[in-house]
Amino acid sequence: MKTEVIIATFNSPRALMLCLASVVRQDAMPVSICIADDGSGPETAEAIAAFSGRHPEIPIRHVWHEDRGFEKWAIVNRAIATSEADLLVFLDGDVMIHPCFIARHLELARPGRFSTGSLIRLDKATTAIVTPEMVSDGQVFDFDWLRAHNAIDRIGTWLKTMPFPRSFQVFLDRITPVQKALCGANASVFRSDALKVNGFDETIRYGGGDKEFGIRLINAGVAGQHLRYTAPLVHLDHPRGYKDPAEIRRHKEMIARTRREKITWTPNGIERKDTDA
């Protein structure tokens, strides 16, 4: 089974390098990495090339389109369409994944099933001090470090640091009543299942594109499972100037309609009858 990690990014080369530093120290390595780039400038391409030169053992491909505003799902769809992998693991370029992350997604991967997890969030001040060395030595996943930097805000966040034996963490995953809403920063799905629903709806900009995709997967018979306590990642803080309240309201209406009408296919996805995409 070929696995590719698809990392969505936009003009955040420092965060992307921290993300990649976590990917290359995985217990189970992917066959390849795809950077789905929503129009970044040359600094990102230069950083990717430099990182690839330091890590020739893993192929990295850079899929890019021109910056036309927030079009994350369009470039992620292109990454899906051009991938040769069986299993796709989706990340955002502002997260750092625990060494067990991909192995856990692989363990539970089945056609007809997607997996998704949650985040441990860092604040702005802590994000500024993170270095690749702190990622490589595992410090950013350490409970004491996270607590000292105000990232542990509740019991549920503490449990995401995997304080108990693995068997008990797996048990927590199974019994926790969490909605199986797909999180695009922490998810995996078979490429064939993603194609079955025509990928992400490209008309959804910030807010809800991943959730709407997950609902269509479920409507199409692809069951969701939540890896809340066994596939942790740490999220770097960043501004969200692209947020648009009107667009978010529209997206919520689209999500409600997708759920209500049991929609499985988007006409605004990978296959487009009115374009060459």
N, C-alpha and C positions, 0 to 999 in steps of 0.2 A: 504494500500500500504506500503510494507516494504521498508525502505531505508537504504542502507549501504554506508558509506563513505570509499572509498579506497584511502589510503595515500601511495604514493611511496616514499621510502627512501633508503639512503645508507650512513652508517657511519657518520651520523650527528645527534646524540642524542639530543644535545641542541636545534637545530632547530626543530626537531620533537616534543620535549616537548612544545615548543612555539606554534606549530601548534595544538597540542592536547588541549592545554589550550584554544585556540580559539574555537575548536569544542565543548567542553563541556559547553560553555556559549551561545549556540545557542538558538534563540527564538523557533525554531522547531528542536527537537533532532532526530537524526537518530536512527534506531533500533539497529544498531551495527556499529563498526569501524573495518576495516581491514587494517593492516599495511602490505603493499606489499614491502618486504625487499629484495633488490638486492644484498644480500651477506654481510650484516654488521657483525661486530664483536660482542662479548658478551656484550659490553657496551650498545648497542642499546636494546638488549633483556632485560637487567637489568633495563633500564630506562622505557621500556614498562611495565614490571611487576610491578615496583614501582608505575607508574601512574595508572595502573589498580587497584592496591590495594587502592589507594586514591579515586578512582571513581568506586566502584562496581556497580553503578546504570546502567552502560552501558557496554555491552559485547565488548571486544576488542580481536580480533584474530590476530595472528602474522604468516603471510605466508612468508617463507624464502627459498632461495636456495643458494648454494655455490657461492662465488665470482668468476666469470669467466670474469671479465671486465664488461663493460656497457651492461647489459641485462635487462634493466628496463621493456621493454614491455613483456618479457617472464614471469616475476613475476607478472606483472599486469594481464596478461592473466590467470595465475593460480588463482589469486584472483577472477577474474570474474567467472571462471569455478567452483570454490568452494563456491561461494556466494549463499545464499538462499533468497536474496532480490529481489524486483521487480525493484526498481530504484537504480542505482549506481551513486554516486557523486564522481568524481575523483579530487584529490588534489595532489600536491607535498608536501613533508615533509618540505619544506622551505618557506611555506606561512602561513599567519594568516588570518582567515576569519572573516569578520564582523558578528555581531550577527544575522543579517537578511539574511545571505547568503543562508543557507539551505532552509529557508522558501520561499525565492524567487524562488529557483530552483524547490521546490515542487509545488509552485503556478502554474508554467507553464509546469510542467511535463505532457506529454501525450505519449502514445505509438506512434511510428512513428515520434517522434520529439526529437531532442537533443538540449540542451542549453549549451552555452559557454560564457565565459566572459574574462576580461582582468586583468591586474595587476597594482599596484602602487609599484614602486621599491625603496627600500632603498639602500643607499651606504654602503660600508664596515664599515666605522666608526660608522654609526648609527646602523647598524646591531649588532655591538659589545655591545651596551649599552641596548638593549632590554631585558626585564625581563618578567617572567610569570605574575607578578603583573601588569605590564604595559599592557599586553594583557587582563587580567581579568577585569581591570577597564576601558578599552576602549581607553586608551591614544594613542595607536599606530594607531588608526583610526581617531584621531582628526585632523581636518584641520590645526589648528594653530601649533600643534606639528609637523605634516608632513612638513608644510612650513618652520618651523624653522630648520628642518633637511634636507632641500634641496631636498625633495621628490616631490614637486609640480613644475614641469618644464614647464608646458604648460596649456592652458585652459582645454584641454581634461582630463588631470590628475586631475585638480581641480574639474571638474564635477564628477569624480569617487568617490569623498569624499561625495557625495550626499548633496550638499549645499541647494537644493530646496525641496519643499514638494514632497512627494513620487509620487503623481500623475504626476507631471512634470518630474520627473526622469524617470518614465515609458514611458512618451511621448517621451523623448529623446532617449530611447532605440528603440522606434518604427521608428523614423524618421532618425536616424543616418545611413548613407550609409556605413556600415562596412561589409567586406567579412565575411561570416559565416564559418570561419576557426576554427576548434576545437582546443582549448588550453587545453592540458592535465593537467595543474595545476588548471583549473577552468572550469569544465564541468560536465554535468550529462546526462545520457542516460538510457533508459530501458534495463535491462539485455537481454531481448528477442531480442532487436534490435542489441545489441552488438554481440550476438550469430549468428544473421542472416548474419553478414559479417565476422564471424569467428574471432572476436576480432582484436587485433593489430598485425601488421606484425613484427615478432620477428627478422627478418633479418635487420631491421632498428635500428641502434644504436642511437647515439646522433644526433638530428636534423631531425625533420619532421615526426616521427612516429605517433604523435597525429594528425597532419594535414592530413596525408595519410589515417588514420582511419576515420576521418571526411568526407573526399571526398568519400570514399567507402560507408559510411552511406548515404550520399546524393544521390549517384548513385543508391542505393538500395531503394530510396523513403523515407528515413528518413530526414525530413526537419530540417535545422539548424536555430537557433535563437540566437542572440548575446545579452547578458545581460551586456552591457558595463557600464551602469550607475546605476544599481540597485542590483548588487551582488558583492560588492567590496572585494578585498583581498589585503594584503600587502606582498610583496615578499622580503625575506631576501637575502642579497648578499652572494655569495660563489664562489670559484674558479671553473673553468671548464677545468681542465686538460685533460679530456677525449675527447675534441673536436678534430676532425680529418678532415681537409679540403677535403681530397679525399673522405672520407665517406659522408660528407655533399653534395658534388657534385653528388655522386651516388644516394643519397636519393632524391635530387631535380629531377633527371631524373626519378626515380620511381614515384614520386608524379605527374610529368607531364604525365607520361604514364597512371597512374591510372585515371587521369582526362580525358585524351584524349580518352582512350579506354573504359571508363565507367565501370571500373572494380569494382565489389562489394565484391568479396570473395578473401581472401588470403590463399594460401595453407600452409603458414608459421605462422599460428595462433593457436587458441585453439585446433582445431581438426587437428591431424597430422597423415597421413596414414603410414608414415615411422618411427614413434616413438610410445612410450607408453604414450606420453603427452596427 
